Amino acid sequence: MERKTMLFIAAAAATLLTIESPAAHADGWIGSWGASDVFPVGPDVNFQTLRQFVRLSAGGKQLRVRFSNATGQYPLVIGGAAHVATPTADAAPGAIDAAADHALTFGGVSGTTVPPGAEVVSDPVEMDLPALSTVAISLFVPRWTGPSVIHLDGVATTYISDNGDFTAAAAMPSPHASTSRFFIDEVDVEAAGQPGALVTLGDSITDGYHSKVDANHRWPDRLAERLAARSNAAPVGVVNAGVSGNRILHDHPEDLFGPNALARLDRDVLSTPGLRWVVLMEGINDIGHSTSGGLADQDVTADQIIAGMKQIIARVHDHGAKIYGATLTPYEGTVFHGYYQPEGEAKREAVNNWIRKGDFDAVIDFDAAVRDPDHPTRMRAEYDEGDHLHPNDAGYRAMGDAVDLKLFE
């Protein structure tokens, strides 16, 4: 072997030895907010402006927005106008501070077309954003979308104009309101001090079903507040990848609750910038939907649910991140017809037993946090939203408070 070749190999080896993982670098892009898409089941949008407010978890010095047409059937045209701004105290619905408005560009160009199955990330915008800041994202859609790509259960108000581009307007004239999210699925920030991102992968209990609208009372929101309140700690972005009705192993026939967790793992979790941790809380719908009638061909065993969890664990570990298992919360007495069955409860207990002893890097015991100590197959009355399956705001807060913050150091 020639001397020059040997020197090149030695230099390359030395370089490889000094490469650090992205999480080891000071400053960097991390996911700070998220809302996972379902299938295109939303209303058509045509020559209208959409304005959506999101609360970031981690703050930063720059921001960028990911627009999604991942499950769309037709091109999404963002018509030369997409903006990000901060809210104002103006009483008008959906009002922004026009003096703090910034136009978004895509590769230096105003507007873009997002093909079916694709996502696009805006260019960075310089904004000084503390942790838990709220920003307004406005986009003008000049061309018919077909059924829109949405996050169905947004638990937040989207303002939709009748006609025209009002992306830079302080207030939109007579907007319609929706509690779904449209065409945005992630906001990233450039944060300082060795930041990292946490993705919460789950179903309606992670999605914040029936929590107070526009109040940010989901359990991941509460966890984000606790993480932001730490002193002298690196920023942690919390990206909520909960989808109401979602399952690990199957899509739902009505298309409202999919894609399943295995199918959306790359898009909703592994693609998140700065990913360091994942919390998985899924499986109760795999049990309940298959016992409630009409989905007998999708009945699953506890072992099959566990096998799906093992697949997710392996893929997250291959990506260099840690994954924590959250136990499934009790649901006896739920009002959803046929959803609770004794054989389903046996599956839940088997899955929880495995979570507590299995392959996760740590366990978050939400079951213990919300169950009735006198009737452990039921949720505590003070945490029950009323359907005996979903927590209320107090229950979501108890879940967020039950998470050990040392897991994110």
Kinemage of the C-alpha trace (Angstrom):
@kinemage 1
@onewidth
@group {chain A} dominant
@subgroup {mainchain}
@vectorlist {calphas} color= white
{ca met a 1} P 0.000 0.000 0.000
{ca glu a 2} L 1.361 3.426 -0.964
{ca arg a 3} L 2.292 5.909 1.754
{ca lys a 4} L -0.265 8.507 0.522
{ca thr a 5} L -3.066 5.963 0.714
{ca met a 6} L -2.048 4.956 4.236
{ca leu a 7} L -1.967 8.574 5.362
{ca phe a 8} L -5.425 9.172 3.855
{ca ile a 9} L -6.908 6.169 5.676
{ca ala a 10} L -5.325 7.253 8.964
{ca ala a 11} L -6.691 10.784 8.578
{ca ala a 12} L -10.159 9.502 7.713
{ca ala a 13} L -10.154 7.209 10.750
{ca ala a 14} L -9.151 10.079 13.005
{ca thr a 15} L -11.955 12.188 11.581
{ca leu a 16} L -14.498 9.459 12.217
{ca leu a 17} L -13.366 9.179 15.822
{ca thr a 18} L -14.104 12.865 16.409
{ca ile a 19} L -17.608 12.855 14.902
{ca glu a 20} L -20.281 13.472 17.532
{ca ser a 21} L -23.965 12.760 17.425
{ca pro a 22} L -26.179 15.772 16.588
{ca ala a 23} L -27.443 15.852 20.174
{ca ala a 24} L -23.911 16.481 21.426
{ca his a 25} L -23.532 19.832 19.630
{ca ala a 26} L -24.348 23.140 21.314
{ca asp a 27} L -27.209 24.924 19.527
{ca gly a 28} L -29.265 23.249 16.839
{ca trp a 29} L -32.665 22.681 15.318
{ca ile a 30} L -35.233 20.780 17.354
{ca gly a 31} L -38.920 20.080 16.977
{ca ser a 32} L -40.909 22.373 19.288
{ca trp a 33} L -44.532 21.684 18.312
{ca gly a 34} L -46.373 19.050 16.328
{ca ala a 35} L -49.784 17.780 15.179
{ca ser a 36} L -49.768 14.574 13.126
{ca asp a 37} L -51.856 14.338 9.957
{ca val a 38} L -54.597 11.807 9.424
{ca phe a 39} L -55.979 11.025 5.977
{ca pro a 40} L -57.512 13.717 3.703
{ca val a 41} L -60.916 13.903 5.365
{ca gly a 42} L -61.171 17.664 5.916
{ca pro a 43} L -63.231 20.211 3.965
{ca asp a 44} L -62.122 21.490 0.575
{ca val a 45} L -60.122 24.712 0.737
{ca asn a 46} L -60.160 27.107 -2.225
{ca phe a 47} L -58.975 30.743 -2.400
{ca gln a 48} L -58.986 31.004 1.378
{ca thr a 49} L -56.649 31.963 4.194
{ca leu a 50} L -56.060 29.680 7.167
{ca arg a 51} L -54.671 31.085 10.434
{ca gln a 52} L -53.577 28.694 13.166
{ca phe a 53} L -52.085 29.389 16.588
{ca val a 54} L -49.540 27.032 18.121
{ca arg a 55} L -47.743 27.154 21.458
{ca leu a 56} L -44.096 26.224 21.181
{ca ser a 57} L -42.530 24.124 23.917
{ca ala a 58} L -38.877 25.147 23.593
{ca gly a 59} L -37.904 28.640 22.522
{ca gly a 60} L -35.188 29.708 20.128
{ca lys a 61} L -33.668 32.393 17.981
{ca gln a 62} L -35.025 31.103 14.661
{ca leu a 63} L -38.157 29.279 13.564
{ca arg a 64} L -39.253 27.217 10.580
{ca val a 65} L -42.573 25.578 9.707
{ca arg a 66} L -43.194 22.184 8.111
{ca phe a 67} L -46.212 22.139 5.801
{ca ser a 68} L -47.683 18.749 5.002
{ca asn a 69} L -49.566 17.173 2.141
{ca ala a 70} L -48.339 13.744 3.200
{ca thr a 71} L -51.679 11.989 2.802
{ca gly a 72} L -53.153 14.365 0.229
{ca gln a 73} L -54.582 13.375 -3.130
{ca tyr a 74} L -54.049 16.690 -4.937
{ca pro a 75} L -51.273 19.319 -4.929
{ca leu a 76} L -51.314 21.824 -2.081
{ca val a 77} L -50.555 25.274 -3.490
{ca ile a 78} L -49.346 27.826 -0.966
{ca gly a 79} L -50.042 30.844 -3.094
{ca gly a 80} L -47.214 33.247 -2.655
{ca ala a 81} L -48.221 33.977 0.903
{ca ala a 82} L -47.422 32.223 4.145
{ca his a 83} L -46.681 34.205 7.280
{ca val a 84} L -45.743 33.722 10.915
{ca ala a 85} L -46.535 36.313 13.568
{ca thr a 86} L -47.211 36.728 17.248
{ca pro a 87} L -50.730 37.145 18.678
{ca thr a 88} L -52.140 40.389 19.923
{ca ala a 89} L -54.546 41.297 22.680
{ca asp a 90} L -56.954 42.644 20.044
{ca ala a 91} L -60.415 41.251 20.683
{ca ala a 92} L -60.929 40.348 17.014
{ca pro a 93} L -60.949 36.567 16.493
{ca gly a 94} L -57.591 35.331 15.288
{ca ala a 95} L -55.904 38.750 15.486
{ca ile a 96} L -52.118 39.124 15.196
{ca asp a 97} L -49.586 41.847 15.822
{ca ala a 98} L -48.974 43.042 12.267
{ca ala a 99} L -45.766 44.763 13.376
{ca ala a 100} L -44.355 41.359 14.379
{ca asp a 101} L -45.352 39.598 11.156
{ca his a 102} L -42.816 37.729 9.013
{ca ala a 103} L -43.281 36.346 5.519
{ca leu a 104} L -42.203 32.744 5.046
{ca thr a 105} L -40.212 31.683 2.001
{ca phe a 106} L -39.236 28.349 0.516
{ca gly a 107} L -35.751 28.226 -0.957
{ca gly a 108} L -35.898 32.009 -1.113
{ca val a 109} L -39.176 32.012 -3.048
{ca ser a 110} L -42.560 33.189 -1.812
{ca gly a 111} L -45.048 30.357 -2.028
{ca thr a 112} L -44.632 26.756 -3.061
{ca thr a 113} L -46.523 23.707 -4.275
{ca val a 114} L -46.491 20.626 -2.077
{ca pro a 115} L -47.121 17.491 -4.164
{ca pro a 116} L -49.345 14.698 -2.876
{ca gly a 117} L -47.383 12.582 -0.407
{ca ala a 118} L -44.826 15.313 0.292
{ca glu a 119} L -43.916 17.849 2.951
{ca val a 120} L -41.953 21.091 2.699
{ca val a 121} L -40.039 23.052 5.316
{ca ser a 122} L -39.940 26.833 5.175
{ca asp a 123} L -36.741 28.832 5.255
{ca pro a 124} L -35.712 29.929 8.762
{ca val a 125} L -37.140 33.162 10.128
{ca glu a 126} L -35.306 35.120 12.804
{ca met a 127} L -37.590 35.540 15.819
{ca asp a 128} L -36.713 35.828 19.491
{ca leu a 129} L -39.045 33.239 20.992
{ca pro a 130} L -38.992 32.325 24.690
{ca ala a 131} L -40.138 28.880 25.772
{ca leu a 132} L -43.938 28.469 25.697
{ca ser a 133} L -44.362 31.293 23.163
{ca thr a 134} L -47.433 31.283 20.933
{ca val a 135} L -47.130 32.030 17.226
{ca ala a 136} L -49.733 32.406 14.491
{ca ile a 137} L -49.157 30.648 11.164
{ca ser a 138} L -51.169 31.959 8.230
{ca leu a 139} L -51.249 30.512 4.725
{ca phe a 140} L -53.177 31.440 1.615
{ca val a 141} L -54.432 28.560 -0.529
{ca pro a 142} L -55.424 29.970 -3.953
{ca arg a 143} L -56.353 26.673 -5.579
{ca trp a 144} L -58.838 23.922 -4.742
{ca thr a 145} L -57.265 21.303 -2.513
{ca gly a 146} L -59.785 18.499 -2.685
{ca pro a 147} L -60.450 16.923 0.726
{ca ser a 148} L -57.884 18.636 2.942
{ca val a 149} L -55.134 17.001 4.970
{ca ile a 150} L -55.963 17.667 8.592
{ca his a 151} L -55.208 16.797 12.157
{ca leu a 152} L -58.786 16.161 13.145
{ca asp a 153} L -58.770 16.704 16.910
{ca gly a 154} L -56.708 19.878 17.191
{ca val a 155} L -58.329 21.141 20.430
{ca ala a 156} L -57.391 24.606 19.134
{ca thr a 157} L -59.152 27.154 16.935
{ca thr a 158} L -58.273 27.507 13.263
{ca tyr a 159} L -59.603 30.659 11.595
{ca ile a 160} L -60.658 30.315 7.939
{ca ser a 161} L -61.520 33.228 5.645
{ca asp a 162} L -64.290 33.241 3.048
{ca asn a 163} L -62.206 34.508 0.125
{ca gly a 164} L -58.840 36.143 -0.345
{ca asp a 165} L -55.340 36.490 1.001
{ca phe a 166} L -55.332 37.839 4.554
{ca thr a 167} L -52.062 36.299 5.682
{ca ala a 168} L -50.558 39.664 6.650
{ca ala a 169} L -53.777 41.213 7.925
{ca ala a 170} L -54.000 42.037 11.614
{ca ala a 171} L -57.509 40.568 11.654
{ca met a 172} L -59.389 38.365 9.210
{ca pro a 173} L -62.879 39.531 8.153
{ca ser a 174} L -65.637 37.326 9.580
{ca pro a 175} L -63.594 34.101 9.752
{ca his a 176} L -65.115 30.670 10.149
{ca ala a 177} L -63.769 28.524 12.982
{ca ser a 178} L -62.631 24.914 13.123
{ca thr a 179} L -60.912 22.890 15.832
{ca ser a 180} L -58.900 20.848 13.325
{ca arg a 181} L -55.376 21.602 12.157
{ca phe a 182} L -54.792 22.135 8.434
{ca phe a 183} L -51.586 21.427 6.471
{ca ile a 184} L -49.075 22.086 9.286
{ca asp a 185} L -47.560 19.253 11.250
{ca glu a 186} L -44.396 20.607 12.869
{ca val a 187} L -42.673 23.792 13.975
{ca asp a 188} L -38.933 23.731 14.663
{ca val a 189} L -36.749 26.204 16.507
{ca glu a 190} L -33.015 26.750 16.612
{ca ala a 191} L -32.255 26.520 20.316
{ca ala a 192} L -29.093 27.029 22.327
{ca gly a 193} L -27.313 24.892 24.909
{ca gln a 194} L -27.328 21.289 23.624
{ca pro a 195} L -31.096 21.048 23.057
{ca gly a 196} L -33.056 17.904 22.266
{ca ala a 197} L -36.523 16.915 21.088
{ca leu a 198} L -39.030 14.582 22.706
{ca val a 199} L -41.856 13.070 20.623
{ca thr a 200} L -44.959 11.705 22.364
{ca leu a 201} L -46.388 8.991 20.111
{ca gly a 202} L -49.916 8.071 21.060
{ca asp a 203} L -53.672 8.118 20.581
{ca ser a 204} L -56.490 10.364 21.829
{ca ile a 205} L -55.189 10.453 25.394
{ca thr a 206} L -51.953 11.976 24.110
{ca asp a 207} L -53.854 14.069 21.564
{ca gly a 208} L -55.778 15.720 24.424
{ca tyr a 209} L -59.280 14.582 23.489
{ca his a 210} L -61.931 16.811 25.129
{ca ser a 211} L -59.390 18.964 26.936
{ca lys a 212} L -60.272 22.653 27.022
{ca val a 213} L -60.004 24.257 23.570
{ca asp a 214} L -57.130 26.746 23.158
{ca ala a 215} L -55.930 26.069 26.725
{ca asn a 216} L -52.974 23.718 26.073
{ca his a 217} L -54.092 21.276 28.749
{ca arg a 218} L -52.915 18.041 27.122
{ca trp a 219} L -50.486 15.973 29.191
{ca pro a 220} L -47.585 16.697 26.785
{ca asp a 221} L -48.352 20.412 27.234
{ca arg a 222} L -48.077 20.046 31.003
{ca leu a 223} L -44.821 18.124 30.610
{ca ala a 224} L -43.492 20.903 28.356
{ca glu a 225} L -44.324 23.484 31.032
{ca arg a 226} L -42.429 21.514 33.666
{ca leu a 227} L -39.418 21.044 31.386
{ca ala a 228} L -39.367 24.757 30.511
{ca ala a 229} L -39.480 25.720 34.188
{ca arg a 230} L -36.225 23.944 35.024
{ca ser a 231} L -33.282 26.223 35.747
{ca asn a 232} L -29.926 25.718 34.038
{ca ala a 233} L -31.258 22.825 31.933
{ca ala a 234} L -30.867 22.327 28.201
{ca pro a 235} L -34.033 23.139 26.199
{ca val a 236} L -36.315 20.215 25.398
{ca gly a 237} L -38.809 20.512 22.558
{ca val a 238} L -41.995 18.474 23.012
{ca val a 239} L -43.646 17.355 19.765
{ca asn a 240} L -47.117 15.864 20.206
{ca ala a 241} L -47.617 12.979 17.749
{ca gly a 242} L -50.897 11.828 19.274
{ca val a 243} L -53.762 10.971 16.919
{ca ser a 244} L -57.215 10.326 18.345
{ca gly a 245} L -58.330 6.753 17.695
{ca asn a 246} L -54.882 5.692 16.505
{ca arg a 247} L -53.650 2.129 16.771
{ca ile a 248} L -50.272 0.435 16.540
{ca leu a 249} L -51.195 -2.311 14.100
{ca his a 250} L -54.147 -1.213 11.929
{ca asp a 251} L -55.694 1.815 10.293
{ca his a 252} L -59.330 2.501 11.015
{ca pro a 253} L -61.778 1.968 8.128
{ca glu a 254} L -63.270 5.464 8.439
{ca asp a 255} L -59.780 6.935 7.818
{ca leu a 256} L -60.118 9.353 10.716
{ca phe a 257} L -57.662 7.609 13.016
{ca gly a 258} L -54.779 6.526 10.800
{ca pro a 259} L -52.182 5.971 9.576
{ca asn a 260} L -51.261 3.422 12.229
{ca ala a 261} L -48.261 4.038 14.484
{ca leu a 262} L -45.955 1.666 12.601
{ca ala a 263} L -46.788 3.345 9.293
{ca arg a 264} L -46.316 6.912 10.528
{ca leu a 265} L -43.263 6.353 12.716
{ca asp a 266} L -40.748 7.684 10.192
{ca arg a 267} L -42.845 10.720 9.259
{ca asp a 268} L -44.059 11.743 12.711
{ca val a 269} L -41.216 10.648 14.963
{ca leu a 270} L -37.906 9.733 13.359
{ca ser a 271} L -37.870 12.773 11.049
{ca thr a 272} L -38.059 15.189 13.995
{ca pro a 273} L -34.910 17.333 14.199
{ca gly a 274} L -32.845 16.823 17.334
{ca leu a 275} L -34.765 13.683 18.330
{ca arg a 276} L -33.426 12.254 21.601
{ca trp a 277} L -36.453 10.730 23.343
{ca val a 278} L -39.774 9.101 22.484
{ca val a 279} L -42.683 8.303 24.799
{ca leu a 280} L -44.973 5.585 23.430
{ca met a 281} L -48.531 5.332 24.737
{ca glu a 282} L -50.538 3.251 22.261
{ca gly a 283} L -52.449 0.001 22.293
{ca ile a 284} L -55.754 0.659 24.009
{ca asn a 285} L -57.472 1.192 20.636
{ca asp a 286} L -55.941 -1.973 19.232
{ca ile a 287} L -57.808 -3.679 22.068
{ca gly a 288} L -61.019 -1.651 22.216
{ca his a 289} L -61.746 -1.147 18.523
{ca ser a 290} L -61.425 -4.841 17.784
{ca thr a 291} L -63.847 -5.817 20.559
{ca ser a 292} L -66.485 -3.140 19.862
{ca gly a 293} L -67.931 -4.858 16.804
{ca gly a 294} L -67.390 -4.496 13.075
{ca leu a 295} L -63.636 -5.032 13.235
{ca ala a 296} L -63.485 -8.686 14.190
{ca asp a 297} L -61.048 -9.320 11.341
{ca gln a 298} L -58.634 -6.966 13.107
{ca asp a 299} L -58.791 -8.602 16.527
{ca val a 300} L -55.338 -8.695 18.083
{ca thr a 301} L -53.701 -10.478 20.975
{ca ala a 302} L -51.580 -8.903 23.685
{ca asp a 303} L -48.556 -10.627 22.160
{ca gln a 304} L -49.245 -8.995 18.788
{ca ile a 305} L -49.492 -5.551 20.401
{ca ile a 306} L -46.230 -6.204 22.238
{ca ala a 307} L -44.594 -7.327 18.979
{ca gly a 308} L -45.633 -4.010 17.403
{ca met a 309} L -44.120 -2.147 20.349
{ca lys a 310} L -40.885 -4.090 19.912
{ca gln a 311} L -40.741 -2.968 16.277
{ca ile a 312} L -41.088 0.666 17.335
{ca ile a 313} L -38.469 0.264 20.058
{ca ala a 314} L -35.979 -1.246 17.612
{ca arg a 315} L -36.481 1.496 15.023
{ca val a 316} L -36.163 4.289 17.585
{ca his a 317} L -33.001 2.713 18.999
{ca asp a 318} L -31.577 2.362 15.484
{ca his a 319} L -32.091 6.111 15.175
{ca gly a 320} L -29.971 6.698 18.285
{ca ala a 321} L -32.801 7.852 20.559
{ca lys a 322} L -34.246 6.520 23.809
{ca ile a 323} L -37.836 5.324 24.091
{ca tyr a 324} L -39.945 5.193 27.234
{ca gly a 325} L -43.039 3.035 27.575
{ca ala a 326} L -46.196 4.542 29.083
{ca thr a 327} L -48.675 2.125 30.610
{ca leu a 328} L -52.238 1.985 29.278
{ca thr a 329} L -54.772 3.685 31.526
{ca pro a 330} L -57.937 1.963 32.834
{ca tyr a 331} L -61.206 2.084 30.914
{ca glu a 332} L -63.780 -0.155 32.545
{ca gly a 333} L -67.303 1.226 32.183
{ca thr a 334} L -66.564 3.288 29.084
{ca val a 335} L -69.662 4.557 27.304
{ca phe a 336} L -68.429 3.461 23.864
{ca his a 337} L -70.529 0.438 22.977
{ca gly a 338} L -68.644 -2.837 23.281
{ca tyr a 339} L -65.264 -1.096 23.646
{ca tyr a 340} L -64.676 -2.517 27.119
{ca gln a 341} L -64.783 -6.300 27.465
{ca pro a 342} L -63.293 -8.527 30.191
{ca glu a 343} L -61.019 -10.150 27.606
{ca gly a 344} L -59.864 -6.695 26.568
{ca glu a 345} L -59.004 -5.822 30.155
{ca ala a 346} L -56.941 -9.010 30.357
{ca lys a 347} L -55.025 -7.838 27.259
{ca arg a 348} L -54.454 -4.383 28.787
{ca glu a 349} L -53.052 -5.907 31.953
{ca ala a 350} L -50.801 -8.251 29.964
{ca val a 351} L -49.478 -5.369 27.853
{ca asn a 352} L -48.891 -3.224 30.956
{ca asn a 353} L -47.053 -6.061 32.681
{ca trp a 354} L -44.754 -6.340 29.697
{ca ile a 355} L -44.219 -2.559 29.496
{ca arg a 356} L -43.119 -2.532 33.130
{ca lys a 357} L -40.658 -5.374 32.551
{ca gly a 358} L -39.872 -5.201 28.847
{ca asp a 359} L -37.460 -3.551 26.428
{ca phe a 360} L -38.138 0.153 27.011
{ca asp a 361} L -35.366 2.392 28.331
{ca ala a 362} L -37.688 3.466 31.164
{ca val a 363} L -41.346 3.251 32.177
{ca ile a 364} L -43.856 6.065 32.767
{ca asp a 365} L -46.685 4.560 34.789
{ca phe a 366} L -49.767 6.539 33.728
{ca asp a 367} L -51.949 3.625 34.813
{ca ala a 368} L -50.807 4.111 38.398
{ca ala a 369} L -51.188 7.899 38.110
{ca val a 370} L -54.892 7.935 37.216
{ca arg a 371} L -56.467 4.639 38.336
{ca asp a 372} L -58.930 4.385 41.192
{ca pro a 373} L -57.017 2.731 44.064
{ca asp a 374} L -60.237 1.059 45.216
{ca his a 375} L -61.173 -0.134 41.721
{ca pro a 376} L -57.971 -0.271 39.641
{ca thr a 377} L -59.705 -1.221 36.387
{ca arg a 378} L -61.461 2.183 36.480
{ca met a 379} L -60.174 5.742 36.293
{ca arg a 380} L -60.396 7.950 39.379
{ca ala a 381} L -63.656 9.917 39.289
{ca glu a 382} L -61.929 13.283 39.685
{ca tyr a 383} L -59.784 12.555 36.589
{ca asp a 384} L -62.585 11.131 34.407
{ca glu a 385} L -63.777 13.213 31.445
{ca gly a 386} L -67.090 11.402 31.713
{ca asp a 387} L -66.717 8.572 29.216
{ca his a 388} L -64.579 6.472 31.601
{ca leu a 389} L -61.820 6.237 28.974
{ca his a 390} L -60.398 9.738 28.583
{ca pro a 391} L -59.010 11.943 31.353
{ca asn a 392} L -60.320 15.444 31.953
{ca asp a 393} L -57.999 18.439 32.262
{ca ala a 394} L -57.147 17.501 35.855
{ca gly a 395} L -56.343 13.971 34.730
{ca tyr a 396} L -54.106 15.205 31.915
{ca arg a 397} L -52.314 17.429 34.396
{ca ala a 398} L -51.806 14.488 36.764
{ca met a 399} L -50.288 12.521 33.887
{ca gly a 400} L -47.931 15.351 32.967
{ca asp a 401} L -46.929 15.700 36.608
{ca ala a 402} L -46.248 11.958 36.890
{ca val a 403} L -43.336 12.025 34.432
{ca asp a 404} L -39.839 11.981 35.941
{ca leu a 405} L -37.978 14.966 34.461
{ca lys a 406} L -34.643 13.224 35.029
{ca leu a 407} L -35.475 11.094 31.989
{ca phe a 408} L -34.739 14.133 29.829
{ca glu a 409} L -31.325 15.142 31.076
